[in-house]
């Protein structure tokens, strides 16, 4: 038995107890604020109001609980992580995300350790549990940005039509919020909200670009900012930008169709060795298990995994064309 195992156990238990104590203290602080209201409701009981207020009270307690947790652990957050959560439109703070990520990794580490009676499976399961929230977050951001990109031409049509009808830029944004679906409506609603809080139109649109990371959107924002600073016919400028964006979208779709075969080959080359290895393990498990034993034969599966990863990256880089 390794001499570091008792130390790791002590650290893991201490972290778990700290998390439990933090949640318990926050819960006690939230519950203690409602003792006066509870004593009054023991003497004044109205069934209809009682049933309606119970859900509101629970939501209030949960909101206070979240507020206290974020207040105590706000040093863990960062602006970049907050921007990623906003881009994915996740209704949690960066502190809550980190608690879920690290707490889940710790619990999976302890569960894997106890289940397999070894520290190494626990470490592997803990690493996987740590990586999964980040992968899901990146996937959510990419899906939302892709949906926004598909809506951008329709947004430009609405903006151009509203400005041509005599509306200002901010009034045209209200039309986009009212007529478009999510995520475009949500993002431009946030732009309108930031303008209402005192930011300029250019700053609010730059924040939108920071969330969406879209080159076509950057062209639109640049055109609007130039028009706000220099002046000119905004309708003509928006029409020119809309034509440029449409041409870029059409060219991007053509490139995606031409490179779809390379991406499909990358999927096949990635899954084929895995499926072949799984089939060999089912047919002759003793033969495959020898390659997983410590020794020189262990280099073959490790080299195969590295080769698959490197080949996948190379194929994707070759098929990636900047538009």
Residue pairs with C-beta under 8 A, 6 or more apart in sequence:
2 119
5 119
8 119
12 106
12 109
12 110
15 106
16 106
16 107
16 110
19 99
19 103
22 69
22 72
22 73
23 69
26 65
26 68
26 69
26 72
27 65
29 64
29 68
30 61
30 64
30 65
30 68
31 61
33 64
34 57
34 61
37 57
41 50
66 93
66 96
69 95
69 96
69 99
70 93
70 95
70 96
73 95
73 98
73 99
74 95
76 94
76 95
76 98
77 93
77 94
77 95
77 98
78 94
81 94
81 97
81 98
82 93
82 94
83 210
83 211
84 137
84 141
85 92
85 93
85 94
85 97
85 137
86 211
87 141
87 144
87 145
87 211
87 212
87 213
88 137
88 140
88 141
88 144
89 140
89 144
89 183
89 186
90 97
90 137
90 140
92 100
97 133
97 137
100 133
101 130
101 133
101 134
102 130
104 129
104 130
104 132
104 133
105 126
105 127
105 129
105 130
106 126
107 129
108 122
108 125
108 126
108 128
108 129
109 122
109 123
109 125
109 126
109 129
110 122
111 122
111 125
112 121
112 122
112 123
112 124
112 125
112 126
113 119
113 121
113 122
114 122
115 121
116 122
144 183
145 212
145 213
145 214
147 182
147 183
148 183
148 184
148 187
148 212
148 214
148 217
149 212
149 214
149 216
149 217
149 249
151 180
151 181
151 183
151 184
152 184
152 214
152 216
152 217
152 220
152 245
153 242
153 245
153 246
153 249
154 180
154 184
155 176
155 180
155 184
155 188
156 220
156 238
156 241
156 242
156 245
157 242
158 172
158 175
158 176
158 179
158 180
159 169
159 172
159 173
159 176
159 238
160 235
160 238
160 239
160 242
162 171
162 172
162 175
163 169
163 172
163 234
163 235
163 238
164 235
167 175
169 201
169 224
169 228
169 234
170 192
170 195
170 201
173 188
173 191
173 192
174 192
176 184
176 185
176 188
177 185
177 188
177 189
177 192
178 185
179 185
180 188
187 208
187 211
187 212
188 208
190 207
190 208
191 204
191 205
191 207
191 208
192 204
194 203
194 204
194 207
195 201
195 204
199 207
201 224
201 225
201 228
202 221
202 224
202 225
202 228
205 221
205 224
205 225
206 221
208 217
208 221
209 217
209 218
209 221
215 248
216 245
216 248
216 249
219 241
219 244
219 245
220 238
220 241
220 245
223 237
223 238
223 240
223 241
224 234
226 232
226 237
227 234
227 237
248 323
251 323
252 323
255 321
255 323
259 319
259 320
259 321
262 315
262 318
262 319
263 315
263 316
263 319
265 315
266 311
266 312
266 315
266 316
266 319
269 308
269 311
269 312
269 315
270 308
270 311
270 312
273 304
273 308
274 308
277 288
277 301
277 304
280 287
280 288
281 288
281 289
290 297
291 297
291 298
291 300
291 301
292 298
292 301
